[in-house]
């Protein structure tokens, strides 16, 4: 003989199961949050730069560049000749890239360093937008090449923009920075690489 209490037991079990299933996404999210928190802790507290993703190209010859100029700009096109025999920072940028805008003042400061040539790969951008971007923020580049379909970026192994590569006078990639430069990454990462490259060329 079934009682009212017995009739409620299956429903109670179903409610408990639904409750447990609802907790699964929360547990997964908590796991991801913990991993992200650990990465941020490592970056901010332990001084690790999680954006400094290793590149298979470091220590190897830089891919050849022969890109058309940014139309309407007085800046020369980006070719191998623009970099030959010079310590060069190759910066991949676009007008639609918010972090590119954030790092741009730092590039302007670096452009004042006579030891360094800065060139830009304008990635999947509209010509008029790129011109407006440089007109508003200033142009730190000694040469600019337009990469409308991202082919050059693929050759260079670009993860995302902004991204920068320090290339030695002999064409060897010496250093890579994923993400925007700030004062800390310039001081702790880029400048030591520049000093090392200059010392090696003496």
C-alpha positions as a Markdown table, in Angstrom:
| # | Residue | x | y | z |
|---|---|---|---|---|
| 1 | Unk | 0.0 | 0.0 | 0.0 |
| 2 | Unk | 1.4 | 3.4 | -1.1 |
| 3 | Unk | 1.3 | 6.4 | 1.2 |
| 4 | Unk | 1.6 | 10.1 | 0.5 |
| 5 | Unk | 5.1 | 10.1 | 1.9 |
| 6 | Unk | 6.1 | 7.3 | -0.5 |
| 7 | Unk | 4.7 | 9.2 | -3.5 |
| 8 | Unk | 6.9 | 12.2 | -2.7 |
| 9 | Unk | 10.2 | 10.2 | -2.6 |
| 10 | Unk | 10.8 | 10.0 | -6.5 |
| 11 | Unk | 9.9 | 13.7 | -6.8 |
| 12 | Unk | 12.4 | 14.5 | -4.0 |
| 13 | Unk | 15.1 | 12.5 | -5.7 |
| 14 | Unk | 14.5 | 14.2 | -9.1 |
| 15 | Unk | 14.7 | 17.6 | -7.4 |
| 16 | Unk | 18.0 | 16.7 | -5.8 |
| 17 | Unk | 19.4 | 15.5 | -9.1 |
| 18 | Unk | 18.3 | 18.7 | -10.8 |
| 19 | Unk | 20.0 | 20.7 | -8.1 |
| 20 | Unk | 23.3 | 18.8 | -8.5 |
| 21 | Unk | 23.2 | 19.2 | -12.3 |
| 22 | Unk | 22.7 | 23.0 | -11.8 |
| 23 | Unk | 25.8 | 23.1 | -9.6 |
| 24 | Unk | 28.1 | 21.5 | -12.3 |
| 25 | Unk | 28.5 | 24.7 | -14.5 |
| 26 | Unk | 29.1 | 26.7 | -11.3 |
| 27 | Unk | 31.9 | 24.3 | -10.3 |
| 28 | Unk | 33.4 | 24.4 | -13.8 |
| 29 | Unk | 33.4 | 28.3 | -13.7 |
| 30 | Unk | 35.0 | 28.3 | -10.3 |
| 31 | Unk | 37.8 | 26.1 | -11.6 |
| 32 | Unk | 38.5 | 28.4 | -14.6 |
| 33 | Unk | 38.4 | 31.4 | -12.2 |
| 34 | Unk | 40.9 | 29.7 | -9.9 |
| 35 | Unk | 43.3 | 29.1 | -12.8 |
| 36 | Unk | 42.9 | 32.7 | -14.1 |
| 37 | Unk | 43.4 | 34.0 | -10.6 |
| 38 | Unk | 46.6 | 32.0 | -10.3 |
| 39 | Unk | 47.9 | 33.4 | -13.6 |
| 40 | Unk | 47.2 | 36.9 | -12.6 |
| 41 | Unk | 48.8 | 36.3 | -9.2 |
| 42 | Unk | 51.9 | 35.0 | -10.9 |
| 43 | Unk | 52.1 | 38.0 | -13.2 |
| 44 | Unk | 51.4 | 40.7 | -10.7 |
| 45 | Unk | 53.0 | 39.2 | -7.6 |
| 46 | Unk | 55.8 | 37.0 | -8.7 |
| 47 | Unk | 56.9 | 39.2 | -11.6 |
| 48 | Unk | 56.1 | 36.6 | -14.3 |
| 49 | Unk | 55.0 | 38.0 | -17.6 |
| 50 | Unk | 52.3 | 35.5 | -18.8 |
| 51 | Unk | 52.0 | 37.4 | -22.1 |
| 52 | Unk | 55.6 | 36.6 | -23.1 |
| 53 | Unk | 54.7 | 33.6 | -25.1 |
| 54 | Unk | 57.7 | 31.8 | -26.5 |
| 55 | Unk | 58.1 | 31.9 | -30.3 |
| 56 | Unk | 59.6 | 29.2 | -32.4 |
| 57 | Unk | 61.1 | 32.0 | -34.5 |
| 58 | Unk | 63.4 | 33.4 | -31.8 |
| 59 | Unk | 67.0 | 32.8 | -32.8 |
| 60 | Unk | 66.0 | 32.3 | -36.4 |
| 61 | Unk | 65.9 | 34.6 | -39.5 |
| 62 | Unk | 62.9 | 36.9 | -39.6 |
| 63 | Unk | 60.4 | 36.1 | -42.4 |
| 64 | Unk | 60.9 | 38.2 | -45.5 |
| 65 | Unk | 58.7 | 41.3 | -45.8 |
| 66 | Unk | 57.6 | 43.0 | -48.9 |
| 67 | Unk | 54.4 | 44.8 | -48.0 |
| 68 | Unk | 52.7 | 47.7 | -49.8 |
| 69 | Unk | 52.7 | 51.2 | -48.1 |
| 70 | Unk | 49.9 | 52.8 | -46.3 |
| 71 | Unk | 48.3 | 54.9 | -49.0 |
| 72 | Unk | 48.1 | 58.6 | -48.0 |
| 73 | Unk | 51.0 | 58.3 | -45.6 |
| 74 | Unk | 54.4 | 59.7 | -46.3 |
| 75 | Unk | 55.9 | 56.7 | -44.5 |
| 76 | Unk | 57.8 | 54.3 | -46.8 |
| 77 | Unk | 56.6 | 50.7 | -47.5 |
| 78 | Unk | 57.8 | 47.9 | -45.3 |
| 79 | Unk | 60.4 | 45.7 | -47.1 |
| 80 | Unk | 63.5 | 43.8 | -46.0 |
| 81 | Unk | 65.6 | 46.8 | -47.1 |
| 82 | Unk | 63.9 | 49.0 | -44.5 |
| 83 | Unk | 65.3 | 46.7 | -41.8 |
| 84 | Unk | 68.6 | 45.5 | -43.3 |
| 85 | Unk | 71.6 | 46.2 | -41.0 |
| 86 | Unk | 69.5 | 47.9 | -38.3 |
| 87 | Unk | 68.3 | 46.9 | -34.9 |
| 88 | Unk | 64.5 | 46.9 | -35.6 |
| 89 | Unk | 61.3 | 46.6 | -33.6 |
| 90 | Unk | 58.6 | 45.2 | -35.8 |
| 91 | Unk | 55.2 | 46.1 | -34.3 |
| 92 | Unk | 51.9 | 44.6 | -35.5 |
| 93 | Unk | 49.0 | 47.0 | -35.0 |
| 94 | Unk | 45.6 | 48.1 | -36.2 |
| 95 | Unk | 43.3 | 51.1 | -35.6 |
| 96 | Unk | 40.5 | 48.9 | -34.3 |
| 97 | Unk | 42.8 | 47.3 | -31.6 |
| 98 | Unk | 42.2 | 49.0 | -28.2 |
| 99 | Unk | 45.5 | 47.7 | -26.6 |
| 100 | Unk | 47.4 | 49.1 | -29.7 |
| 101 | Unk | 46.0 | 52.5 | -28.7 |
| 102 | Unk | 47.1 | 52.0 | -25.1 |
| 103 | Unk | 50.7 | 51.1 | -26.1 |
| 104 | Unk | 51.1 | 53.8 | -28.7 |
| 105 | Unk | 52.6 | 56.5 | -26.4 |
| 106 | Unk | 55.3 | 53.9 | -25.4 |
| 107 | Unk | 56.2 | 53.4 | -29.1 |
| 108 | Unk | 56.4 | 57.1 | -29.5 |
| 109 | Unk | 59.0 | 57.2 | -26.7 |
| 110 | Unk | 60.9 | 54.3 | -28.1 |
| 111 | Unk | 61.0 | 56.1 | -31.5 |
| 112 | Unk | 63.2 | 58.7 | -29.9 |
| 113 | Unk | 65.9 | 56.1 | -29.3 |
| 114 | Unk | 68.4 | 56.5 | -32.1 |
| 115 | Unk | 69.7 | 53.0 | -31.6 |
| 116 | Unk | 66.3 | 51.5 | -32.7 |
| 117 | Unk | 64.3 | 51.5 | -35.9 |
| 118 | Unk | 60.6 | 50.9 | -35.5 |
| 119 | Unk | 58.5 | 49.5 | -38.3 |
| 120 | Unk | 54.8 | 48.6 | -38.4 |
| 121 | Unk | 52.7 | 45.9 | -39.9 |
| 122 | Unk | 49.2 | 47.3 | -40.3 |
| 123 | Unk | 47.0 | 44.2 | -39.7 |
| 124 | Unk | 43.6 | 43.7 | -41.4 |
| 125 | Unk | 42.8 | 47.4 | -41.2 |
| 126 | Unk | 41.0 | 49.9 | -43.3 |
| 127 | Unk | 43.3 | 52.4 | -44.9 |
| 128 | Unk | 41.4 | 55.5 | -43.8 |
| 129 | Unk | 41.0 | 54.2 | -40.3 |
| 130 | Unk | 44.8 | 53.5 | -40.0 |
| 131 | Unk | 45.6 | 57.0 | -41.3 |
| 132 | Unk | 43.2 | 58.6 | -38.8 |
| 133 | Unk | 44.7 | 56.5 | -36.0 |
| 134 | Unk | 48.3 | 57.7 | -36.8 |
| 135 | Unk | 47.1 | 61.2 | -37.4 |
| 136 | Unk | 45.5 | 61.3 | -33.9 |
| 137 | Unk | 48.2 | 59.5 | -31.9 |
| 138 | Unk | 51.3 | 60.2 | -34.0 |
| 139 | Unk | 53.5 | 58.1 | -36.2 |
| 140 | Unk | 56.4 | 56.3 | -34.5 |
| 141 | Unk | 57.2 | 54.1 | -37.6 |
| 142 | Unk | 60.1 | 54.5 | -40.0 |
| 143 | Unk | 58.2 | 52.1 | -42.4 |
| 144 | Unk | 54.7 | 50.7 | -42.6 |
| 145 | Unk | 53.5 | 47.7 | -44.5 |
| 146 | Unk | 49.8 | 46.9 | -45.1 |
| 147 | Unk | 48.8 | 43.3 | -44.4 |
| 148 | Unk | 45.1 | 43.3 | -45.4 |
| 149 | Unk | 44.6 | 39.5 | -45.3 |
| 150 | Unk | 46.9 | 38.7 | -42.4 |
| 151 | Unk | 49.4 | 36.6 | -44.5 |
| 152 | Unk | 52.5 | 38.4 | -43.2 |
| 153 | Unk | 51.2 | 38.0 | -39.6 |
| 154 | Unk | 50.8 | 34.2 | -40.2 |
| 155 | Unk | 54.4 | 34.1 | -41.5 |
| 156 | Unk | 55.6 | 35.8 | -38.3 |
| 157 | Unk | 53.6 | 33.5 | -36.0 |
| 158 | Unk | 51.4 | 36.3 | -34.6 |
| 159 | Unk | 49.1 | 35.2 | -31.8 |
| 160 | Unk | 47.1 | 38.5 | -31.6 |
| 161 | Unk | 47.8 | 42.2 | -31.7 |
| 162 | Unk | 49.5 | 44.2 | -30.7 |
| 163 | Unk | 52.6 | 42.0 | -31.0 |
| 164 | Unk | 56.2 | 43.1 | -31.4 |
| 165 | Unk | 59.5 | 41.5 | -32.5 |
| 166 | Unk | 63.0 | 42.8 | -31.9 |
| 167 | Unk | 65.1 | 41.9 | -35.0 |
| 168 | Unk | 68.9 | 42.1 | -35.0 |
| 169 | Unk | 70.9 | 43.9 | -37.7 |
| 170 | Unk | 71.6 | 40.4 | -39.2 |
| 171 | Unk | 67.9 | 39.7 | -39.5 |
| 172 | Unk | 67.7 | 37.3 | -36.5 |
| 173 | Unk | 64.6 | 37.5 | -34.2 |
| 174 | Unk | 65.9 | 38.3 | -30.7 |
| 175 | Unk | 62.8 | 39.0 | -28.6 |
| 176 | Unk | 59.1 | 38.8 | -28.9 |
| 177 | Unk | 56.3 | 40.6 | -26.9 |
| 178 | Unk | 52.7 | 39.5 | -27.1 |
| 179 | Unk | 50.3 | 42.2 | -26.0 |
| 180 | Unk | 50.9 | 45.9 | -25.4 |
| 181 | Unk | 54.1 | 47.4 | -24.1 |
| 182 | Unk | 54.0 | 49.3 | -20.8 |
| 183 | Unk | 56.7 | 50.8 | -18.7 |
| 184 | Unk | 57.4 | 47.6 | -16.9 |
| 185 | Unk | 57.6 | 45.4 | -20.0 |
| 186 | Unk | 59.9 | 47.9 | -21.7 |
| 187 | Unk | 62.2 | 48.1 | -18.7 |
| 188 | Unk | 62.2 | 44.4 | -17.8 |
| 189 | Unk | 62.0 | 42.9 | -21.3 |
| 190 | Unk | 62.7 | 45.0 | -24.3 |
| 191 | Unk | 65.5 | 47.2 | -23.0 |
| 192 | Unk | 67.7 | 44.3 | -21.8 |
| 193 | Unk | 67.2 | 42.7 | -25.2 |
| 194 | Unk | 68.2 | 45.9 | -26.9 |
| 195 | Unk | 71.3 | 46.3 | -24.7 |
| 196 | Unk | 72.3 | 42.7 | -25.3 |
| 197 | Unk | 71.9 | 43.1 | -29.1 |
| 198 | Unk | 74.0 | 46.3 | -29.1 |
| 199 | Unk | 76.7 | 44.7 | -26.9 |
| 200 | Unk | 76.9 | 41.7 | -29.3 |
| 201 | Unk | 77.3 | 43.9 | -32.3 |
| 202 | Unk | 80.4 | 45.7 | -30.9 |
